[in-house]
Amino acid sequence: MLLPITVSDRVVYAISETRDAEMKNVITYVAPWLIFFFCGCSPSTGVSASDTMLDELAAAEAVIDAFYSWDSDRLETTLSNARVLAPQQVDRALYYQAWAQAGHYMVQTRRSCEHTDEAVVACAITVTDDIGGALGYIATDTFHMNVNKGRVIGIDSTSDDPPVLEEVFAWLAQTRPEVLAGPCKDLFAGGTTPAECVQAVVQGARDFVARAN
């Protein structure tokens, strides 16, 4: 027997030969829409806010995986949505990846990415590197990623480098201006020679320490 049942302009056809079976079909098909009516949530979306947040964390972790793989194409792929919305941020991330690779960054502690608010995921990574080795410190980089609907749409980073690194750059500006005008020109602002830049800064850091001793 074909039984049409109209609920909120939706027609559900329940096929049954008995009244009990008919009612069972009615409950099966209608109940989800009654839930929608009373609680305002759709049973058909299948995507919750928590699912979206998990997708955003997974997307951020994929960016970190790509960054420390030293594969620029892989990093570019994980930031494809950010490339459209924040291209300069992606350029800085790629520059920093090449800088970090040439500076021999080694991950010491990788913390899980976490939401710092609804639209930002932060990933803190403690590393050793040649500059820190020359100056006697270990730094933690934190990647801040703007997220939306499970996607990474922007990226930036901060570091807890101590003041001595600023002293090195000030010393280089005074004693070796050719470094800042050459390989470190447009440092993290459109520069094209990150590997050569970090190598020059590493040497400068070593000379800075030797000068003081």
Contacts in CASP RR format, 6 or more apart in sequence:
PFRMAT RR
TARGET T0000
AUTHOR 0000-0000-0000
METHOD contacts of the structure
MODEL  1
MLLPITVSDRVVYAISETRDAEMKNVITYVAPWLIFFFCGCSPSTGVSAS
DTMLDELAAAEAVIDAFYSWDSDRLETTLSNARVLAPQQVDRALYYQAWA
QAGHYMVQTRRSCEHTDEAVVACAITVTDDIGGALGYIATDTFHMNVNKG
RVIGIDSTSDDPPVLEEVFAWLAQTRPEVLAGPCKDLFAGGTTPAECVQA
VVQGARDFVARAN
1 15 0 8 1.000
1 16 0 8 1.000
1 17 0 8 1.000
1 22 0 8 1.000
2 13 0 8 1.000
2 15 0 8 1.000
3 13 0 8 1.000
3 14 0 8 1.000
3 15 0 8 1.000
3 16 0 8 1.000
3 22 0 8 1.000
3 25 0 8 1.000
3 26 0 8 1.000
4 11 0 8 1.000
4 12 0 8 1.000
4 13 0 8 1.000
5 11 0 8 1.000
5 12 0 8 1.000
5 13 0 8 1.000
5 14 0 8 1.000
5 26 0 8 1.000
5 29 0 8 1.000
5 30 0 8 1.000
6 12 0 8 1.000
7 30 0 8 1.000
7 33 0 8 1.000
7 34 0 8 1.000
8 33 0 8 1.000
8 37 0 8 1.000
10 33 0 8 1.000
12 26 0 8 1.000
12 29 0 8 1.000
12 30 0 8 1.000
14 22 0 8 1.000
14 25 0 8 1.000
14 26 0 8 1.000
14 28 0 8 1.000
14 29 0 8 1.000
15 25 0 8 1.000
16 22 0 8 1.000
16 24 0 8 1.000
16 25 0 8 1.000
32 43 0 8 1.000
32 44 0 8 1.000
33 43 0 8 1.000
35 41 0 8 1.000
35 43 0 8 1.000
36 42 0 8 1.000
36 43 0 8 1.000
52 149 0 8 1.000
52 150 0 8 1.000
53 115 0 8 1.000
53 150 0 8 1.000
55 150 0 8 1.000
55 151 0 8 1.000
56 115 0 8 1.000
56 121 0 8 1.000
56 147 0 8 1.000
56 150 0 8 1.000
56 151 0 8 1.000
56 152 0 8 1.000
57 112 0 8 1.000
57 113 0 8 1.000
57 114 0 8 1.000
57 115 0 8 1.000
57 121 0 8 1.000
59 78 0 8 1.000
59 145 0 8 1.000
59 147 0 8 1.000
59 150 0 8 1.000
59 151 0 8 1.000
59 152 0 8 1.000
60 113 0 8 1.000
60 121 0 8 1.000
60 123 0 8 1.000
60 143 0 8 1.000
60 145 0 8 1.000
60 147 0 8 1.000
60 152 0 8 1.000
61 112 0 8 1.000
61 113 0 8 1.000
61 123 0 8 1.000
62 78 0 8 1.000
63 75 0 8 1.000
63 78 0 8 1.000
63 79 0 8 1.000
63 123 0 8 1.000
63 143 0 8 1.000
63 145 0 8 1.000
63 152 0 8 1.000
63 155 0 8 1.000
64 110 0 8 1.000
64 113 0 8 1.000
64 123 0 8 1.000
64 125 0 8 1.000
64 143 0 8 1.000
65 78 0 8 1.000
66 74 0 8 1.000
66 75 0 8 1.000
66 77 0 8 1.000
66 78 0 8 1.000
67 75 0 8 1.000
67 93 0 8 1.000
67 97 0 8 1.000
67 100 0 8 1.000
67 143 0 8 1.000
68 100 0 8 1.000
68 105 0 8 1.000
68 107 0 8 1.000
68 125 0 8 1.000
69 75 0 8 1.000
70 97 0 8 1.000
70 101 0 8 1.000
72 94 0 8 1.000
72 97 0 8 1.000
72 98 0 8 1.000
75 93 0 8 1.000
75 94 0 8 1.000
75 97 0 8 1.000
76 83 0 8 1.000
76 90 0 8 1.000
76 94 0 8 1.000
78 152 0 8 1.000
79 90 0 8 1.000
79 93 0 8 1.000
79 152 0 8 1.000
79 154 0 8 1.000
79 155 0 8 1.000
81 151 0 8 1.000
81 152 0 8 1.000
81 153 0 8 1.000
81 154 0 8 1.000
82 89 0 8 1.000
82 90 0 8 1.000
82 146 0 8 1.000
82 152 0 8 1.000
82 153 0 8 1.000
82 154 0 8 1.000
82 155 0 8 1.000
83 90 0 8 1.000
85 153 0 8 1.000
85 154 0 8 1.000
86 146 0 8 1.000
86 153 0 8 1.000
86 154 0 8 1.000
86 155 0 8 1.000
89 154 0 8 1.000
89 155 0 8 1.000
89 156 0 8 1.000
90 154 0 8 1.000
90 155 0 8 1.000
91 190 0 8 1.000
92 156 0 8 1.000
92 188 0 8 1.000
92 189 0 8 1.000
92 190 0 8 1.000
93 155 0 8 1.000
93 157 0 8 1.000
95 188 0 8 1.000
95 190 0 8 1.000
95 191 0 8 1.000
95 194 0 8 1.000
96 157 0 8 1.000
96 188 0 8 1.000
96 194 0 8 1.000
98 194 0 8 1.000
98 195 0 8 1.000
99 194 0 8 1.000
99 195 0 8 1.000
99 197 0 8 1.000
99 198 0 8 1.000
100 127 0 8 1.000
100 129 0 8 1.000
100 198 0 8 1.000
101 195 0 8 1.000
102 194 0 8 1.000
102 195 0 8 1.000
102 196 0 8 1.000
102 198 0 8 1.000
102 199 0 8 1.000
103 129 0 8 1.000
103 130 0 8 1.000
103 131 0 8 1.000
103 198 0 8 1.000
103 199 0 8 1.000
103 202 0 8 1.000
104 129 0 8 1.000
104 130 0 8 1.000
105 127 0 8 1.000
105 128 0 8 1.000
105 129 0 8 1.000
106 127 0 8 1.000
106 128 0 8 1.000
106 129 0 8 1.000
107 125 0 8 1.000
107 126 0 8 1.000
107 127 0 8 1.000
108 126 0 8 1.000
108 127 0 8 1.000
108 128 0 8 1.000
108 138 0 8 1.000
109 125 0 8 1.000
109 126 0 8 1.000
109 140 0 8 1.000
110 125 0 8 1.000
110 126 0 8 1.000
111 123 0 8 1.000
111 124 0 8 1.000
111 125 0 8 1.000
112 123 0 8 1.000
113 121 0 8 1.000
113 122 0 8 1.000
113 123 0 8 1.000
113 145 0 8 1.000
114 121 0 8 1.000
114 122 0 8 1.000
114 123 0 8 1.000
115 121 0 8 1.000
115 122 0 8 1.000
116 122 0 8 1.000
116 144 0 8 1.000
119 146 0 8 1.000
119 147 0 8 1.000
119 148 0 8 1.000
120 144 0 8 1.000
120 145 0 8 1.000
120 146 0 8 1.000
120 147 0 8 1.000
121 144 0 8 1.000
121 145 0 8 1.000
121 147 0 8 1.000
121 152 0 8 1.000
122 142 0 8 1.000
122 143 0 8 1.000
122 144 0 8 1.000
122 145 0 8 1.000
123 142 0 8 1.000
123 143 0 8 1.000
123 145 0 8 1.000
124 140 0 8 1.000
124 141 0 8 1.000
124 142 0 8 1.000
124 143 0 8 1.000
125 140 0 8 1.000
125 141 0 8 1.000
125 142 0 8 1.000
125 143 0 8 1.000
126 138 0 8 1.000
126 139 0 8 1.000
126 140 0 8 1.000
126 141 0 8 1.000
127 138 0 8 1.000
127 139 0 8 1.000
127 140 0 8 1.000
127 141 0 8 1.000
128 138 0 8 1.000
129 139 0 8 1.000
130 198 0 8 1.000
130 202 0 8 1.000
131 165 0 8 1.000
131 198 0 8 1.000
131 201 0 8 1.000
131 202 0 8 1.000
131 205 0 8 1.000
132 138 0 8 1.000
132 139 0 8 1.000
132 205 0 8 1.000
134 202 0 8 1.000
134 204 0 8 1.000
134 205 0 8 1.000
134 206 0 8 1.000
134 209 0 8 1.000
135 162 0 8 1.000
135 164 0 8 1.000
135 165 0 8 1.000
135 168 0 8 1.000
135 205 0 8 1.000
135 208 0 8 1.000
135 209 0 8 1.000
137 161 0 8 1.000
137 162 0 8 1.000
137 164 0 8 1.000
139 159 0 8 1.000
139 160 0 8 1.000
139 161 0 8 1.000
140 159 0 8 1.000
140 160 0 8 1.000
141 157 0 8 1.000
141 158 0 8 1.000
141 159 0 8 1.000
142 157 0 8 1.000
142 158 0 8 1.000
142 159 0 8 1.000
143 155 0 8 1.000
143 156 0 8 1.000
143 157 0 8 1.000
144 155 0 8 1.000
144 156 0 8 1.000
144 157 0 8 1.000
144 158 0 8 1.000
145 152 0 8 1.000
145 154 0 8 1.000
145 155 0 8 1.000
146 152 0 8 1.000
146 153 0 8 1.000
146 154 0 8 1.000
146 155 0 8 1.000
147 153 0 8 1.000
165 205 0 8 1.000
167 208 0 8 1.000
168 201 0 8 1.000
168 204 0 8 1.000
168 205 0 8 1.000
168 208 0 8 1.000
169 180 0 8 1.000
169 201 0 8 1.000
171 204 0 8 1.000
171 208 0 8 1.000
172 179 0 8 1.000
172 180 0 8 1.000
172 201 0 8 1.000
172 204 0 8 1.000
173 180 0 8 1.000
176 200 0 8 1.000
176 204 0 8 1.000
179 197 0 8 1.000
179 200 0 8 1.000
179 201 0 8 1.000
179 204 0 8 1.000
180 187 0 8 1.000
182 193 0 8 1.000
183 193 0 8 1.000
183 196 0 8 1.000
183 197 0 8 1.000
183 199 0 8 1.000
183 200 0 8 1.000
184 193 0 8 1.000
184 197 0 8 1.000
184 200 0 8 1.000
184 201 0 8 1.000
185 191 0 8 1.000
185 193 0 8 1.000
186 192 0 8 1.000
187 197 0 8 1.000
END
